Amino acid sequence: MRTEITDLAALRAHREAGKDLRNTVLTRLDLTQEDDLLRTALDGAVLLGCELSSKSRSRAEAAGALLFPAIPDLPYQVYRTHLYSTDELFAGFDPARPESYADTPDARIYRHSKQQGRQPDPLYALAERLHDHSVTAALTETLARCATGPVAVMGGHALARDSSGYRGAMELGAALGRAGFTVLTGGGPGAMEAVPYGVRMPDHIDEIIRDVACAPRFGAGADDIGRWLAAGLRPAFPASELPQTIGIPTWFYGHEPPNPACSLHAKYFANSVREDGLLTVATGGVVYTPGSAGTVQEVFQDYAQNHYSSVGPAAPMVFLGKDFWTNDVPAAPLVQQLARGRDAEQWISVTDDVDEAVALLRTYASTT
C-alpha cells in the first residue's frame, strides 16, 4: 500500500523519521526549495503535479520515480486531495448579483467540459479521469471517518422548494440526521437538496422553507441559477466536525447546479463513475423517494449489487412512497420478486412511514 503525502510538514516528518520515499505518492507539493527532502531512495515513488527544481527532477527520473506533471490551462485541479466545499465551488458568487454565478469555478468547469464535446482532446480526457480518481480517493478517505455506513437518498431533481414533496424530503433528512447517519445524495436540486437541509437543521424546517421558497426552481441561465443559489445560501448551518451530508453530483449534468445544502461535494466529470460510486459507497442502505427515469435506473443498479453481493453484503433498499413505487412506477414489486429467498429480501421495505424506514436502517447498522 502506497503512502500518500499531501503537505510539506508531513513530508518533513516522514523524512525526519528516517523513512525513504520508495512507493510513496507526493501530491501537489512545491518542492523547488526542498532538494534535501528528495535525497533518498525514490524508486516506485509517484509525484502528482509537484513542482521541482531541474536538478531534483533529473534525480527523481533517474531514480525510477514516476512524474505526472501539472496540466496547464484548466479551470480545475487535476490532483485533488480533498472534496469540494460549497465555498470552493461557488467562489466569487455575489448573492446581490445573480449573474455572477457564471464566473464561479462550478460554472467555468462546466463550460470547459462541455466545450470538449463527445470526443475530447486526449489531454483533457486524461485530466478529467485523473481528477475523478482523486475525488474517489478523497471520498473514500472522508467516509472512513463515519461511525456507521453512510445512507444514500435518491429522488427527483424537479421538486420545487415550495412543494409538499420538498418538505417531506426535508423531514426525511431530519429523521436520518437525528439517527446519526451521514447522508449521501446526488448533490443537485430538488430532493437532493431538501434532504441535506433537513439533516443539518432538523429543527428549522419552516424557517428554511421561508428562506428558499422565494426561488422555488433553478432555471437555465446564470441569472436564474444565481437567484436559486442566493436563496439557498441564506440558512446559516451549525458547525460540525464530521460531514453530515455529502453530495455526489456531476458536470455531465452541469446545467443542474450543485446544491448549497451539502457539507461537501464529490463532484465528478464521468456520470457513470459517479452513479455507480454513489451506490457503492452507500453501505448503510439507500432510500428511494419518488423520481423519474434516473432514480429507477439507480434502483436496479443498486439491486444488482445486492443480488450478486458484488460490493459486500446486501444493504437496505427502502422505497418511500408505497403508492408511487407499487402503482405509478412499480419498481418495488419487481425488486421484491427478484430478491425472494435471497439475503437481500429481509432488507427491502416499501413504506409511507419515515420512522419505519429509519428503524430498518438502524437495525441494519447494528448488524454490521
C-alpha positions in Angstrom: 0.0 0.0 0.0 1.5 3.3 -1.0 1.8 6.2 1.5 0.3 9.4 0.2 1.8 12.7 1.4 -0.1 15.9 0.6 1.7 18.7 2.6 5.3 19.6 3.3 5.0 19.3 7.0 4.0 15.6 6.6 6.9 15.1 4.1 9.4 16.6 6.6 8.1 14.4 9.4 8.3 11.3 7.2 11.9 12.1 6.3 12.9 13.0 9.8 11.6 9.6 10.9 14.3 8.1 8.7 11.9 6.9 6.0 12.8 7.0 2.3 10.3 7.8 -0.5 10.0 4.4 -2.1 6.4 3.6 -3.0 5.1 7.0 -1.8 2.8 9.3 -3.5 3.5 13.1 -3.3 0.6 15.2 -4.4 0.8 18.9 -5.4 3.8 19.8 -3.4 6.1 22.8 -4.1 9.5 21.1 -3.8 11.5 23.7 -5.7 13.3 24.7 -2.4 13.3 21.3 -0.9 16.0 19.4 -2.7 17.2 17.8 0.6 13.9 16.1 1.1 14.3 14.2 -2.1 17.9 13.0 -1.4 16.8 9.4 -0.7 15.6 6.3 -2.5 12.8 7.2 -4.9 12.2 4.0 -6.9 8.5 3.4 -7.1 7.6 7.0 -5.9 4.8 8.8 -7.7 4.8 12.6 -7.9 1.5 14.1 -8.9 1.6 17.7 -10.1 4.6 18.6 -7.9 6.9 21.5 -8.6 10.6 20.5 -8.7 13.9 22.2 -9.5 15.5 20.9 -12.7 18.2 19.1 -10.6 15.6 17.3 -8.4 13.5 16.4 -11.5 16.5 14.8 -13.2 17.4 12.9 -10.0 13.9 11.7 -9.5 13.5 10.4 -13.0 16.9 8.7 -12.9 16.0 7.0 -9.6 12.8 5.5 -11.1 10.1 7.8 -9.8 7.1 8.5 -12.0 6.4 12.2 -12.5 2.9 13.3 -13.5 3.1 17.0 -14.4 0.6 19.7 -13.7 -1.7 20.2 -16.7 -1.9 23.8 -17.7 -4.9 25.9 -18.8 -7.5 24.0 -16.8 -10.2 25.6 -14.6 -9.8 22.8 -12.0 -7.1 21.0 -10.1 -6.4 17.6 -11.6 -4.7 16.1 -8.5 -7.2 16.8 -5.7 -6.6 15.8 -2.1 -10.0 16.8 -0.6 -13.6 17.1 -1.6 -15.2 20.3 -2.8 -16.8 22.7 -0.3 -19.6 25.0 -1.2 -17.3 27.9 -0.8 -14.9 26.5 -3.3 -17.5 25.6 -6.0 -19.2 29.0 -5.7 -16.2 31.2 -5.0 -16.8 34.7 -6.3 -20.5 34.4 -6.2 -22.3 37.6 -5.1 -25.9 37.0 -3.9 -26.7 40.6 -4.8 -25.6 39.9 -8.4 -27.2 36.6 -9.5 -25.4 36.8 -12.9 -22.1 36.3 -11.0 -22.8 32.6 -10.9 -21.4 32.4 -14.4 -17.9 33.3 -13.0 -17.8 30.7 -10.3 -15.5 27.7 -10.6 -18.5 25.4 -10.9 -19.8 27.2 -13.9 -16.4 27.7 -15.5 -15.6 24.0 -15.1 -18.9 23.0 -16.7 -18.3 25.3 -19.7 -14.8 23.9 -20.2 -16.1 20.3 -20.0 -19.0 21.0 -22.4 -16.6 22.5 -24.9 -14.9 19.2 -25.3 -17.9 17.5 -26.9 -18.2 13.8 -27.3 -14.6 13.3 -28.3 -12.5 15.5 -26.0 -8.9 16.3 -26.6 -6.9 13.3 -25.3 -5.1 15.5 -22.8 -8.3 16.9 -21.3 -9.9 13.4 -21.3 -6.9 12.2 -19.3 -7.1 15.2 -17.0 -10.8 14.5 -16.2 -10.1 10.8 -15.4 -7.3 11.7 -13.1 -9.5 14.3 -11.4 -12.3 11.8 -10.9 -9.8 9.3 -9.5 -8.6 11.9 -7.0 -12.2 12.7 -6.0 -12.9 9.0 -5.4 -9.8 8.7 -3.2 -10.9 11.8 -1.2 -14.4 10.5 -0.8 -13.1 7.1 0.4 -10.9 8.8 3.0 -13.8 11.1 4.2 -16.3 8.2 4.6 -13.7 6.2 6.5 -14.3 8.6 9.4 -18.0 7.7 9.6 -19.1 5.7 12.6 -21.7 3.8 10.6 -22.2 3.1 6.9 -23.5 6.1 5.1 -27.1 6.1 3.9 -28.0 7.5 0.4 -31.3 9.1 -0.5 -32.3 9.1 -4.2 -35.0 11.2 -5.7 -36.0 13.6 -8.4 -34.3 16.9 -9.2 -37.6 18.6 -10.1 -39.2 19.1 -6.7 -39.9 22.7 -6.2 -38.8 24.3 -2.9 -42.4 25.4 -2.1 -43.9 21.9 -2.7 -45.2 19.4 -0.1 -42.8 16.8 -1.5 -39.8 19.1 -0.8 -41.0 19.5 2.8 -41.4 15.7 3.0 -37.8 15.2 1.8 -36.6 17.7 4.5 -38.5 15.7 7.2 -36.8 12.5 5.9 -33.4 14.2 6.2 -34.2 15.4 9.7 -35.1 11.9 10.8 -31.9 10.5 9.3 -29.8 13.2 10.9 -31.3 12.6 14.3 -30.5 9.0 13.9 -26.8 9.9 13.4 -26.4 8.9 9.8 -24.1 10.5 7.3 -26.3 11.1 4.4 -25.4 11.0 0.7 -27.4 12.5 -2.2 -26.9 13.2 -5.9 -25.9 16.7 -4.8 -28.3 18.6 -7.2 -31.6 20.4 -6.7 -35.0 19.1 -5.6 -35.0 16.1 -3.2 -31.2 16.1 -3.4 -31.1 19.5 -1.7 -34.1 19.1 0.6 -32.7 16.1 2.4 -29.4 17.7 3.4 -31.2 20.8 4.7 -33.2 18.5 7.0 -30.2 16.5 8.1 -28.2 19.6 9.1 -31.0 21.8 10.5 -33.8 19.4 11.6 -35.4 21.9 14.0 -35.6 24.7 11.4 -37.6 23.3 8.5 -40.2 26.1 8.5 -37.6 28.8 8.6 -35.5 27.2 5.8 -38.5 26.9 3.5 -39.3 30.5 4.1 -35.7 31.4 3.1 -35.5 29.3 0.0 -39.1 29.3 -1.4 -38.7 32.8 -3.0 -36.7 30.9 -5.7 -38.6 27.6 -6.0 -36.7 26.3 -9.0 -33.4 26.7 -10.8 -33.5 28.0 -14.3 -31.5 27.6 -17.5 -29.5 30.8 -17.4 -26.8 32.1 -15.0 -29.2 34.7 -13.6 -31.9 32.2 -12.8 -29.4 29.8 -11.2 -27.9 32.7 -9.3 -31.2 33.6 -7.8 -31.9 30.0 -6.9 -28.4 29.8 -5.3 -28.7 33.1 -3.5 -31.8 31.9 -1.7 -30.3 28.6 -0.9 -27.3 30.2 0.8 -29.5 32.1 3.3 -29.7 29.4 6.0 -26.7 29.5 8.4 -25.6 26.0 9.1 -24.1 25.0 12.5 -20.5 23.9 12.6 -19.8 20.1 12.6 -16.5 18.2 12.8 -17.8 15.4 10.6 -19.6 15.9 7.2 -23.3 15.3 7.9 -24.2 15.3 4.2 -22.1 14.7 1.1 -23.4 15.5 -2.4 -22.2 13.4 -5.3 -23.1 15.5 -8.4 -21.6 15.5 -11.9 -20.6 18.1 -14.6 -22.2 15.7 -17.1 -25.4 17.3 -15.8 -23.8 20.6 -15.3 -26.9 22.5 -16.2 -28.2 21.4 -12.8 -26.1 23.3 -10.2 -24.9 21.5 -7.1 -27.0 22.5 -4.1 -25.6 24.7 -1.3 -27.0 22.5 1.5 -24.5 19.6 1.5 -21.5 19.8 3.8 -19.2 18.6 1.0 -19.4 17.6 -2.7 -17.6 14.8 -4.5 -18.2 16.2 -8.0 -17.3 14.1 -11.0 -16.9 14.5 -14.7 -17.9 11.0 -15.6 -21.5 10.3 -14.8 -21.2 6.5 -15.0 -18.4 6.7 -12.3 -20.5 9.0 -10.2 -23.7 6.9 -10.3 -22.0 3.6 -9.7 -19.8 5.1 -7.0 -22.7 6.7 -5.1 -24.5 3.4 -4.8 -21.3 1.5 -4.0 -20.3 3.8 -1.1 -23.8 3.8 0.4 -23.0 0.8 2.6 -25.7 1.7 5.1 -28.5 1.4 2.6 -30.5 3.5 0.1 -33.8 5.3 0.5 -35.7 5.9 -2.8 -38.1 8.8 -2.9 -40.3 9.3 -5.9 -38.3 10.2 -9.0 -38.1 9.6 -12.7 -36.0 7.5 -15.1 -32.7 8.3 -13.4 -34.0 7.2 -10.0 -35.4 4.0 -11.5 -32.1 3.3 -13.1 -30.4 3.7 -9.7 -32.9 1.2 -8.2 -31.8 -1.6 -10.4 -28.1 -0.7 -10.3 -28.4 -0.9 -6.6 -30.3 -4.2 -6.6 -27.8 -5.8 -9.0 -25.1 -5.0 -6.4 -27.2 -6.6 -3.6 -28.3 -9.5 -5.7 -24.7 -10.6 -6.5 -23.1 -9.3 -3.3 -20.6 -7.6 -5.7 -19.6 -4.9 -3.2 -20.4 -6.6 0.1 -23.5 -7.8 1.9 -26.9 -6.8 0.7 -27.9 -3.5 2.2 -31.3 -2.0 2.8 -33.4 -0.7 -0.1 -36.3 1.4 1.3 -39.0 2.5 -1.2 -40.6 5.6 0.5 -44.0 6.2 -1.1 -45.9 3.0 -1.3 -48.5 4.0 -3.9 -45.8 5.6 -6.2 -43.4 2.6 -6.1 -46.1 -0.1 -6.4 -48.6 1.6 -8.8 -47.2 4.7 -10.5 -43.8 3.3 -11.1 -44.0 -0.4 -10.0 -40.3 -1.0 -9.4 -40.6 -2.2 -5.9 -42.7 -5.4 -6.6 -40.1 -6.4 -9.3 -37.2 -5.9 -6.9 -39.1 -7.9 -4.2 -39.7 -10.7 -6.7 -36.1 -10.8 -7.7 -35.0 -10.9 -4.0 -37.3 -13.7 -2.9 -35.4 -16.3 -1.0 -32.2 -14.3 -1.1 -30.3 -12.4 1.7 -31.5 -9.1 0.2 -35.1 -10.0 0.8 -35.1 -9.1 4.5 -33.7 -5.6 3.8 -36.3 -4.4 1.3 -39.1 -2.2 2.6 -42.0 -0.4 0.9 -43.5 2.1 3.2 -45.0 5.6 3.7 -43.7 5.8 7.2 -40.4 7.7 7.7 -39.9 6.3 11.2 -40.3 2.8 9.8 -37.7 3.5 7.1 -35.2 4.8 9.6 -35.8 1.9 12.0 -34.9 -0.6 9.3 -31.7 1.4 8.5 -30.8 1.5 12.2 -31.4 -2.3 12.6 -29.1 -2.9 9.7 -26.4 -0.6 11.1 -26.5 -2.6 14.4 -25.7 -5.8 12.5 -22.7 -4.5 10.6 
